[in-house]
Amino acid sequence: MIGNSICVAAFGMALVVTQSTTPARQQEPAATFRSGADVVSVEASVRRDKRPMTGLKISDFELLDNSVPQEISDLSYERLPIDVTVVLDVSASVTGPVLDQLRQSVRQLKADLGSRDRLKLVAFNMQVRRLVDFEAPASPTDAAFASLSGHGSSAIFDSVAVALAAPAAEGRRHLIVLFSDGQDSSSITDPDVLFDVARRTTPTVAIVLASAIPEHMASPFARSPGRPPITIGRLYDQLARETGGVVVATSPGDSLASMFRRVLADFRSSYVLYFTPRGVDRAGSHTLQVRVKQDGAEVRARRGYLWR
């Protein structure tokens, strides 16, 4: 969603990322997102009665940047290829049967991707491990699960921050799917830093929470001075709102594969709106509002961006 004059601030934290035996393509050194001269892109999921609204035109949308109406120059729907990063919690709270479901869910998710779409697989407990990279052949996806076992503590905030700050490929959309019970126990990243990384980067984050209790603390350690501890429910709701994503809570007996397919289908059916900011100061943070001029339309989109 960022133009030539905008770049993502470096995520300068000593996060531990462990490389698996699957070879990975060397990442591009620059974390700069480009979509044309000073053009900002905004992804918007539009639904009515819980169903995607298709066939919308530019004239159906209203977009405000810092409360100033903007002219939408272009619109895309299901045309851009998708990069999906699946971030899996494999801490001690994840048992063998859950890993089996996750393997089946990732296999189904990969089958649902189009010919131009790509999948990355990341697992974490107290460390972040990249199991399968975007350019890896199809076969390692199943094999990667053979090395996994549920143990250790859980660095959720670190793992999501790493996934958000990874260099983005131009001309592609990026969805991060996080699977976890939602309670962090070992991150060096606190919630405020995680939200800041989310505002400075472009991926959409969908969170699949397994057996989570929304009222529980998101971390027993992460506390911001002068603020009460943040709950699981509030933290992941805010992360989803910041990035235009969604939170899906699972219950015993639910199909994880269906949940993963649901978040991919929701992301795929989103619109991408392009505009060049007018009438607003370029520097600093920008608040976005996206509306659809039709009764009953519900819009979910990223809340803002940072221009540097």
Disulfide bonds with the S-S distance in Angstrom:
none
